[in-house]
Amino acid sequence: MRSGEIKALSGLRIVAAVWVVLFHFRPLLAQAAPDFTAALAPVLDCGAQGVDLFFILSGFVLTWNYLDRMGHSWSTRTTLRFLWLRLARVWPVYLVTMHLAAAWIIFTLNVGHVPSPAVEDLTATSYLRQVLLVQLWFEPFFDGTSWDGPAWSISAEWLAYLLFGVLVLVIFRVARVTRARGLMWLAIAASLPPTLLLLASGEFYTPWSWLPRIVMQFTAGALACAAVRKLRPTERTRRGFGWLSVLIGAVIIGSLYYLDANPPASIRDASGLVDVLFVPLVAAVAVGAGTLPRLLSTRLMVYCGHISFGLYMVHELVHTAWNWAAVQFEITLTPGLSGSSLVVGLLGVAVAGAAALYHGVEEPARLWMRRMVDVRDSASASVGGRPAAPEPAREEHAEHVPARVG
């Protein structure tokens, strides 16, 4: 059975997370470092595409760890355990940042003269929907559905988790009768509906567009994982996949610059077209060795991948707090060392907050919630009155890929 952490994919998570963070910080970057921002504008302006990359990563990694465990036949107990472990992964940090966002809204009502515009959404109904992770399910657009803006994607992910128990049964049977190449083509085809909608409407963000994005990109990641699991690559082949991942990454970046310089007349959000390359990128990084996969597998990148969820969930709180302070105290960022240092400092606060959330909330709470479902297994496996060793948690880091973009 294949399971465990694919370190290169953990490293890829922090790349996607930083892409999203810089997307949200663009206005500050433009004020503090206009030349830098202009040079990277084609990449920074489409940071929201990271959501599709995260959805694909999520489907890939969960299938990597659970295809053999859940794919053979339906088990209500196993499915409920899977859902509880998913909650253990995302719920604690999600709840903490959600309540921090609510506290911030209340703070702005009582301090200064710039109340948060989100105060109208501070209702019992909104609170209950967010606690239950269903706030997005009632809305065609994700803007304003969550007090901590990026949390909308966690609601979308929760829908994917609920569907995973059935999806993994289908993927298991499709994989049993399909070769790796066919599975990869199916994965690419599954990722196309959001792109086709973009071509049809010219815009990526349309009513209910979040639904095909989560369902189809998550499915695409699952199919890509099934294809990768069938491969038995030699070391030479793995190095070839490593170079392929570099090439795909370069094509993605080059395409963004080309589309920025030559935008199609009928497509306003043309940068979304690069989504078609995310499935092969994830597969190549997962299989590859050397070059880009090796860089993404370094200890620093893997650690940053582990704290990427906290970074995603806390960075917009830092951004929002600064925007409030700038209006409240009439602060204007100026180009130069002082403005750049301030933006770097804000990003540093977000990273520090992410590390604090990971070590102080995410990991302790995950282990605590995990013990709630592992205790019965350990007790039933006891021999001669002595508790047996707990089940190895091989997926502890590997399964942590919630989509985190807003």
C-alpha angles and dihedrals in degrees: 000000000000116000140126135085121322096208096200090058090050088055091048089058093064090049090055092044094051088048089058094044093052089047090059093042093052095109091054092044090050091054097044101036110015096167093050091047093048091051092053097034096112089057099036095047093061098045089122087073085077088083091070091048089052093048090053092047091050094052091045098050097042090051090047090058103033109032093094094037098050107015102077097065142341116277118177091197094051092046093050090048090051091051092049091051089050089053089048088056101049110015102072097054090037092055094045094051092042091057091043088055091050091048090051092053090051090047092056090052092059104032126059128343102283109084116190114261087225091073090097089062093053094105136132091246092053090047094052094047092050094048089052092045093236101108094110095051093076099048134073091209127042096216111113096006093112132040088221096052101215091052090086089083092057088058088052091048091051088059089052091050091053090052095044096084090064096034093056090054090055094044091050092055095043090050092050092063101030131076123234093257092052091048091053091052089049089051092052090047091050090054093054105078095081089049092049090051088051091052091048098048103024091230131086096205108064133141110301091355088134091068100063088039095059097036099043099036091047089050090047090055091050092052092046089053091051088053093049092049089060093056123097099187124186119230089259091052091049090054088050089055088049091058089044089057089053090050093049091049090051092048090051092052093041091049091052091054092045093049090047091053095040107030115185110247094231099043118068095179096044092151088075088073090079088071088088088071097054096082095053089043093055092045093048093048091048094052100031132097131200125012112041098001089052092051092049091049096058117119093249094050093046091050090048088050089055093053093041093097091056090046091052093049098044105036096078090051088057091046093049092048091053093048089053092048092048091055095038095052098026094242118172122194114225127202113260141056097320095051093043091048091052093052091047088050092053090050088049090053089052092051092047089049090050092053091047091051092048096050099031103038117005102051099035092046093045092053091045093052092043091056089058090068098031096056094077092049091051093047094049090049094053115126124203091351092304118118114244122233112277120255111275110256097218093158096052096112099016096063095051102103110118115165111255117184136117 
